[in-house]
């Protein structure tokens, strides 16, 4: 039976009850305004756990001063209905006061070194400190055995993997595949900010990622692939923050080096900032 809990003591009591019964707990942290991508993570967690908890919390510490915290869509009733239909057992809906007893400004902060210094970390200073801070708190509150995160936020997943290993959280991380619209646009709560005309153009991000993959597989120099991707985005109305090809650990690969790659894009379209990525293999040169 699905339930929504807003009190931390009640949450801990329910989790303790499940664990006394020998049940594995899965966890899906979200900021709400849920869509099929989030529900796919609930399904993924369900495959590895007996009970699934999802949290909805719009985290103020991961938004910069000029970002969209105030206008980020909040739809708790629809989220609860969607989670219940998706097979979730419990919605954890904490307040800001519960999450940050001393206020967001007085919170103990987490910082993951290295992987947070590039790409999103460089363009959104402090963002990943906020992510690491809230995820650490949620892990302590929910005490999950497994936790599911989406691959669309590729760098975020890398940050959380580092965090879990470094702090020895006894949690198995699950990486869910990016869920896309029929035209290839990655599902995101921010897509609803797009006008009809912007929505039609937004698919160019995915098309550019596919072109980047093709260029690398054909043996083109990485810097050329990146430059052409950025130009393509500019010509279709985007303001790109980056369009790059990296190793899975987000370091820069040599052109002749075979192995796994990930193409990553962050770009603004009007007032909306979109991110996406595509993982692939760079074949061994003939």
MOKANOR-V568121 format. One line per field, one symbol per residue. ss: DSSP state (~ for helix, > for strand, _ for the rest). phi: phi as a letter, one per 30 degrees, with the letter a starting at -180 (. if undefined). burial: + if it has 24 or more other C-alpha atoms within 12 Angstrom, else -. A space follows every 10 residues. Layout:
ss->???
phi->???
burial->???
//
This chain:
ss->__>>>__~~~ ~~~~~~~~~~ ____>>>>>> _____~~~~~ ~~~~~~~~__ >>>>>>___~ ~~________ _____~~~~~ ~~~~~~___> >>___~~~~_ ___~~~____ _________~ ~~~___~~~~ ~~~~~~~~~~ ~~___>>>>> ___~~~~~~~ ~~~~~~____ _>>>>>___> _____>__~~ ~~~__~~~~~ ~~_~~~~~~~ ~~~~~~~___ _~~~~~~~~~ ~~~~~___>> >>>>>>____ ________>> >>>>>>>>>_ _>>>>>>>>> >>____
phi->.dbcbccddd dddddddddd dicdccbbdb cihdbddddd dddddddcbd bbcccbaddd dccddccced cddbbddddd ddddddjdcb ccbddddddb eciddcddcc bcdidddche dddbeieddd dddddedddd ddhddbbcbd dedddedddd ddedddchdd bdcccdddcc dedjdddadd dddddedddd dddddddddd ddedddddid eeddeddddd dddddcjccd dabbcbdedi ddddddddkd bbcbbbacbi ccccbaabca ccdded
burial->--++++-+-- ++-++--+-- ---+++++++ ++++++++++ ++++++-+++ ++++++++++ +++------- -----+--++ ++++-+++++ ++++---+++ --------++ ++--++-+++ +--+-+++++ +++++++++- ++++++++++ ++++++++++ ++++----+- ++++++++++ ---+++++++ +------++- ++++++++++ +++++++-+- ++--++-+++ -++--+++++ ++++++++++ --+-+----+ +++++++++- -+++++++++ ++----
//
